[in-house]
Amino acid sequence: MKVLKKDLEMMRGDTFKIRIKIEKVDPDSVTELIFSVKKSNNDAAYAVQEKLSNGGAALQDDGSFVIRIAPEDTEDLEPGDYVYDVESHIDDIDVYTLMHGKLTIQEDVTR
């Protein structure tokens, strides 16, 4: 499976959505989808983590998945550059990283 490198930007404290379409995979076989954000790859703690299993992602009618970052997930984060990835688990057996890159969280004016 090809891994997409894509840098993303969002405003701190805003809703942010990412649509993911997993090619050549039956969407019903996706048992977990995880969007993870850290300040750096070496950090132990996640700045943000959303999962299909906790309602942070949802299967759409077209077979894609939408990952939703809620405003409260980022409202207290320092603006700046973070790293992220999106990982899928297929039939609780195979694990694939689908996307990764830099996530820039921009400072908001209205708080």
N, C-alpha and C positions, 0 to 999 in steps of 0.2 A: 504494500500500500504506500502510495506517495505521500510524503510529509510536506505540507504547505508551510513555507516561512512567510509570515505576514505581520507587519508592524501595525498596531492599533492605537487609536487615541480616543480618550473619553474625558468628559468633564467630571471632576470630583463631585460626588453627591447627586449625580443624575442617573436615571435609568439607562442601562446599556444592554443592547441585545445583539447576539451573534447567531446567524443562521448557518447551520452545518448540514451538508448533504454528504452522506457516506456512500461513495460509488461502489457498485457491485456487492452490496450487503443488504440483506433483507432487514428493514428497520426494526422488525419485531425480534430479531436476533440480538439487538443491542441491549445488553443487560445493565450497562452503566456507561455514562458519559460524564466526564469530569473536566471542568475548567478551573485551572489552578493559577494563582498569581503570587509571586514572591518578589521581594525587593532585589534579591539576587539568587542565583541557582544554589548557592551554598547555605542560604538561610534554612533553618529547621522549620520555622513557623510560616504558615501561609498568610498573606495579606488578605486574600479573598479565595474562597473555594466554593464552587457551586457544582451540584451533582444532579443527575437524572433521578437518583434514588431519594433525594430530599426535596424534590420539587423545583430545583434550580434550573432544570432543563425540561423541555416537553416535546414530544413527538407531534409533528404537524400532519395535516391531511395529505400533503404532497410527499410524505416520507422523509422530509428533512427534520432537523431538530433545532429548536431555538433555545439558546442559553440566555437566561435573564440575570443581570446583575442589578440588584435593587439599590436605590439611592443610599440606604443606610449601610450598605456594604463598603462604600468608599468615602462617606462623608467625613470620616476622621483620619483618612490617609494623607500623608504628606504628598503634595504634588511632586511629580518627577517621573523617572523611568523605572519600570518594573519589568520582569520577565513573566511570560505566561506559556502555558501549553494546554491543549485539549486532547484528552485521551479517551479512547473508546474500549469497552470490553464487549466481546462478541461471544454469546452463549456461555458466559462465565469461564471461557477457556483461553481465548486469544485476546491480547492487549495490543492496541495500536495507538501511536501518537499521530494525530491527524493534522494538527497545526501547532506552531510555536512562533515566538518572536518577542518583540518589545511591546509593552503596553505603556503608553505615556498618559499619565493622569494629570490633566491640566487644572490649574487653580481656578476655582469659581469666584465670581464676584458677589453674587447673591447668596447669602447663607441664612 
